[in-house]
Amino acid sequence: ENPQARAALSAARDDYIAYHLGPTDGRAAQRIAAALADCVAESR
């Protein structure tokens, strides 16, 4: 169990929800991609 990965996934989920519920300038999508990439890197 990796608390940092859990927190990153939680933040990514929140950003993903916000991305679909409201207008975005693209930063949310970039944060989602970065957070998921970090989680993948940490899991290796």
Biopython code that builds the backbone (N, CA, C, O; Angstrom):
import numpy as np
from Bio.PDB.StructureBuilder import StructureBuilder

atoms = [
    (1, "GLU", "N", (0.855, -1.197, 0.000)),
    (1, "GLU", "CA", (0.000, 0.000, 0.000)),
    (1, "GLU", "C", (0.882, 1.235, 0.000)),
    (1, "GLU", "O", (1.747, 1.396, 0.861)),
    (2, "ASN", "N", (0.653, 2.103, -0.973)),
    (2, "ASN", "CA", (1.466, 3.312, -1.102)),
    (2, "ASN", "C", (0.574, 4.535, -0.861)),
    (2, "ASN", "O", (-0.238, 4.886, -1.717)),
    (3, "PRO", "N", (0.722, 5.187, 0.305)),
    (3, "PRO", "CA", (-0.149, 6.338, 0.606)),
    (3, "PRO", "C", (-0.016, 7.469, -0.403)),
    (3, "PRO", "O", (-0.992, 8.160, -0.695)),
    (4, "GLN", "N", (1.201, 7.664, -0.942)),
    (4, "GLN", "CA", (1.379, 8.727, -1.944)),
    (4, "GLN", "C", (0.607, 8.391, -3.216)),
    (4, "GLN", "O", (-0.030, 9.259, -3.813)),
    (5, "ALA", "N", (0.668, 7.128, -3.623)),
    (5, "ALA", "CA", (-0.065, 6.723, -4.826)),
    (5, "ALA", "C", (-1.565, 6.851, -4.589)),
    (5, "ALA", "O", (-2.303, 7.291, -5.470)),
    (6, "ARG", "N", (-2.012, 6.465, -3.398)),
    (6, "ARG", "CA", (-3.437, 6.581, -3.073)),
    (6, "ARG", "C", (-3.879, 8.042, -3.137)),
    (6, "ARG", "O", (-4.932, 8.350, -3.696)),
    (7, "ALA", "N", (-3.080, 8.932, -2.570)),
    (7, "ALA", "CA", (-3.422, 10.358, -2.584)),
    (7, "ALA", "C", (-3.433, 10.901, -4.011)),
    (7, "ALA", "O", (-4.299, 11.695, -4.378)),
    (8, "ALA", "N", (-2.458, 10.461, -4.813)),
    (8, "ALA", "CA", (-2.394, 10.929, -6.200)),
    (8, "ALA", "C", (-3.604, 10.446, -6.991)),
    (8, "ALA", "O", (-4.162, 11.192, -7.797)),
    (9, "LEU", "N", (-4.010, 9.196, -6.760)),
    (9, "LEU", "CA", (-5.181, 8.678, -7.453)),
    (9, "LEU", "C", (-6.443, 9.406, -7.005)),
    (9, "LEU", "O", (-7.321, 9.689, -7.820)),
    (10, "SER", "N", (-6.535, 9.707, -5.723)),
    (10, "SER", "CA", (-7.689, 10.434, -5.209)),
    (10, "SER", "C", (-7.774, 11.818, -5.847)),
    (10, "SER", "O", (-8.848, 12.255, -6.258)),
    (11, "ALA", "N", (-6.628, 12.505, -5.927)),
    (11, "ALA", "CA", (-6.596, 13.831, -6.540)),
    (11, "ALA", "C", (-6.929, 13.737, -8.026)),
    (11, "ALA", "O", (-7.639, 14.584, -8.568)),
    (12, "ALA", "N", (-6.411, 12.701, -8.675)),
    (12, "ALA", "CA", (-6.693, 12.524, -10.102)),
    (12, "ALA", "C", (-8.182, 12.273, -10.316)),
    (12, "ALA", "O", (-8.772, 12.790, -11.265)),
    (13, "ARG", "N", (-8.791, 11.476, -9.431)),
    (13, "ARG", "CA", (-10.225, 11.205, -9.541)),
    (13, "ARG", "C", (-11.010, 12.501, -9.397)),
    (13, "ARG", "O", (-11.937, 12.760, -10.165)),
    (14, "ASP", "N", (-10.628, 13.332, -8.391)),
    (14, "ASP", "CA", (-11.324, 14.601, -8.187)),
    (14, "ASP", "C", (-11.181, 15.502, -9.410)),
    (14, "ASP", "O", (-12.143, 16.145, -9.830)),
    (15, "ASP", "N", (-9.979, 15.545, -9.980)),
    (15, "ASP", "CA", (-9.752, 16.359, -11.176)),
    (15, "ASP", "C", (-10.579, 15.827, -12.340)),
    (15, "ASP", "O", (-11.132, 16.603, -13.120)),
    (16, "TYR", "N", (-10.665, 14.498, -12.458)),
    (16, "TYR", "CA", (-11.417, 13.883, -13.543)),
    (16, "TYR", "C", (-12.893, 14.251, -13.433)),
    (16, "TYR", "O", (-13.539, 14.576, -14.428)),
    (17, "ILE", "N", (-13.418, 14.196, -12.204)),
    (17, "ILE", "CA", (-14.816, 14.569, -11.979)),
    (17, "ILE", "C", (-15.025, 16.042, -12.342)),
    (17, "ILE", "O", (-15.976, 16.387, -13.044)),
    (18, "ALA", "N", (-14.130, 16.902, -11.860)),
    (18, "ALA", "CA", (-14.257, 18.334, -12.138)),
    (18, "ALA", "C", (-14.166, 18.597, -13.640)),
    (18, "ALA", "O", (-14.863, 19.459, -14.174)),
    (19, "TYR", "N", (-13.300, 17.842, -14.309)),
    (19, "TYR", "CA", (-13.108, 17.997, -15.747)),
    (19, "TYR", "C", (-14.413, 17.738, -16.494)),
    (19, "TYR", "O", (-14.724, 18.422, -17.469)),
    (20, "HIS", "N", (-15.178, 16.745, -16.030)),
    (20, "HIS", "CA", (-16.419, 16.400, -16.723)),
    (20, "HIS", "C", (-17.609, 17.233, -16.271)),
    (20, "HIS", "O", (-18.596, 17.345, -16.999)),
    (21, "LEU", "N", (-17.530, 17.822, -15.072)),
    (21, "LEU", "CA", (-18.664, 18.594, -14.565)),
    (21, "LEU", "C", (-18.628, 20.050, -14.996)),
    (21, "LEU", "O", (-19.658, 20.724, -14.986)),
    (22, "GLY", "N", (-17.455, 20.544, -15.375)),
    (22, "GLY", "CA", (-17.386, 21.961, -15.708)),
    (22, "GLY", "C", (-16.405, 22.254, -16.817)),
    (22, "GLY", "O", (-15.679, 21.370, -17.272)),
    (23, "PRO", "N", (-16.388, 23.520, -17.256)),
    (23, "PRO", "CA", (-15.446, 23.907, -18.303)),
    (23, "PRO", "C", (-14.012, 23.819, -17.782)),
    (23, "PRO", "O", (-13.761, 23.958, -16.585)),
    (24, "THR", "N", (-13.106, 23.592, -18.681)),
    (24, "THR", "CA", (-11.706, 23.479, -18.284)),
    (24, "THR", "C", (-10.830, 24.104, -19.353)),
    (24, "THR", "O", (-11.211, 24.189, -20.520)),
    (25, "ASP", "N", (-9.660, 24.537, -18.941)),
    (25, "ASP", "CA", (-8.719, 25.108, -19.901)),
    (25, "ASP", "C", (-7.659, 24.086, -20.278)),
    (25, "ASP", "O", (-6.679, 24.410, -20.948)),
    (26, "GLY", "N", (-7.865, 22.843, -19.841)),
    (26, "GLY", "CA", (-6.928, 21.793, -20.193)),
    (26, "GLY", "C", (-5.986, 21.422, -19.050)),
    (26, "GLY", "O", (-5.344, 20.372, -19.091)),
    (27, "ARG", "N", (-5.899, 22.276, -18.032)),
    (27, "ARG", "CA", (-4.970, 21.978, -16.942)),
    (27, "ARG", "C", (-5.397, 20.747, -16.150)),
    (27, "ARG", "O", (-4.550, 19.977, -15.698)),
    (28, "ALA", "N", (-6.693, 20.556, -15.979)),
    (28, "ALA", "CA", (-7.173, 19.379, -15.247)),
    (28, "ALA", "C", (-6.739, 18.111, -15.961)),
    (28, "ALA", "O", (-6.277, 17.161, -15.330)),
    (29, "ALA", "N", (-6.888, 18.100, -17.275)),
    (29, "ALA", "CA", (-6.496, 16.914, -18.039)),
    (29, "ALA", "C", (-4.995, 16.658, -17.903)),
    (29, "ALA", "O", (-4.565, 15.509, -17.805)),
    (30, "GLN", "N", (-4.203, 17.727, -17.897)),
    (30, "GLN", "CA", (-2.755, 17.580, -17.739)),
    (30, "GLN", "C", (-2.420, 17.034, -16.359)),
    (30, "GLN", "O", (-1.531, 16.192, -16.230)),
    (31, "ARG", "N", (-3.128, 17.506, -15.309)),
    (31, "ARG", "CA", (-2.888, 17.009, -13.946)),
    (31, "ARG", "C", (-3.266, 15.540, -13.848)),
    (31, "ARG", "O", (-2.574, 14.758, -13.196)),
    (32, "ILE", "N", (-4.379, 15.162, -14.502)),
    (32, "ILE", "CA", (-4.793, 13.759, -14.495)),
    (32, "ILE", "C", (-3.701, 12.897, -15.111)),
    (32, "ILE", "O", (-3.300, 11.885, -14.535)),
    (33, "ALA", "N", (-3.225, 13.297, -16.275)),
    (33, "ALA", "CA", (-2.202, 12.515, -16.968)),
    (33, "ALA", "C", (-0.934, 12.417, -16.132)),
    (33, "ALA", "O", (-0.327, 11.349, -16.049)),
    (34, "ALA", "N", (-0.528, 13.524, -15.509)),
    (34, "ALA", "CA", (0.691, 13.525, -14.702)),
    (34, "ALA", "C", (0.527, 12.647, -13.466)),
    (34, "ALA", "O", (1.438, 11.898, -13.114)),
    (35, "ALA", "N", (-0.620, 12.732, -12.810)),
    (35, "ALA", "CA", (-0.848, 11.939, -11.601)),
    (35, "ALA", "C", (-0.865, 10.451, -11.920)),
    (35, "ALA", "O", (-0.302, 9.644, -11.181)),
    (36, "LEU", "N", (-1.516, 10.090, -13.027)),
    (36, "LEU", "CA", (-1.564, 8.677, -13.403)),
    (36, "LEU", "C", (-0.176, 8.181, -13.790)),
    (36, "LEU", "O", (0.189, 7.053, -13.457)),
    (37, "ALA", "N", (0.605, 9.008, -14.489)),
    (37, "ALA", "CA", (1.964, 8.614, -14.857)),
    (37, "ALA", "C", (2.811, 8.410, -13.602)),
    (37, "ALA", "O", (3.614, 7.479, -13.537)),
    (38, "ASP", "N", (2.630, 9.285, -12.598)),
    (38, "ASP", "CA", (3.366, 9.143, -11.341)),
    (38, "ASP", "C", (2.990, 7.830, -10.655)),
    (38, "ASP", "O", (3.858, 7.132, -10.131)),
    (39, "CYS", "N", (1.714, 7.497, -10.658)),
    (39, "CYS", "CA", (1.255, 6.265, -10.010)),
    (39, "CYS", "C", (1.846, 5.040, -10.709)),
    (39, "CYS", "O", (2.265, 4.087, -10.052)),
    (40, "VAL", "N", (1.878, 5.070, -12.023)),
    (40, "VAL", "CA", (2.449, 3.954, -12.773)),
    (40, "VAL", "C", (3.930, 3.816, -12.447)),
    (40, "VAL", "O", (4.422, 2.707, -12.239)),
    (41, "ALA", "N", (4.638, 4.938, -12.402)),
    (41, "ALA", "CA", (6.072, 4.908, -12.113)),
    (41, "ALA", "C", (6.332, 4.374, -10.705)),
    (41, "ALA", "O", (7.276, 3.613, -10.496)),
    (42, "GLU", "N", (5.492, 4.773, -9.732)),
    (42, "GLU", "CA", (5.687, 4.344, -8.349)),
    (42, "GLU", "C", (5.372, 2.863, -8.168)),
    (42, "GLU", "O", (5.897, 2.218, -7.260)),
    (43, "SER", "N", (4.517, 2.327, -9.032)),
    (43, "SER", "CA", (4.099, 0.931, -8.854)),
    (43, "SER", "C", (5.131, -0.047, -9.423)),
    (43, "SER", "O", (5.027, -1.253, -9.199)),
    (44, "ARG", "N", (6.124, 0.464, -10.157)),
    (44, "ARG", "CA", (7.122, -0.412, -10.764)),
    (44, "ARG", "C", (8.240, -0.724, -9.789)),
    (44, "ARG", "O", (9.173, -1.452, -10.131)),
]
sb = StructureBuilder()
sb.init_structure("model")
sb.init_model(0)
sb.init_chain("A")
sb.init_seg("    ")
for serial, (resi, resn, name, xyz) in enumerate(atoms, 1):
    if name == "N":
        sb.init_residue(resn, " ", resi, " ")
    sb.init_atom(name, np.array(xyz, "f"), 0.0, 1.0, " ", f" {name:<3s}", serial, name[0])
structure = sb.get_structure()
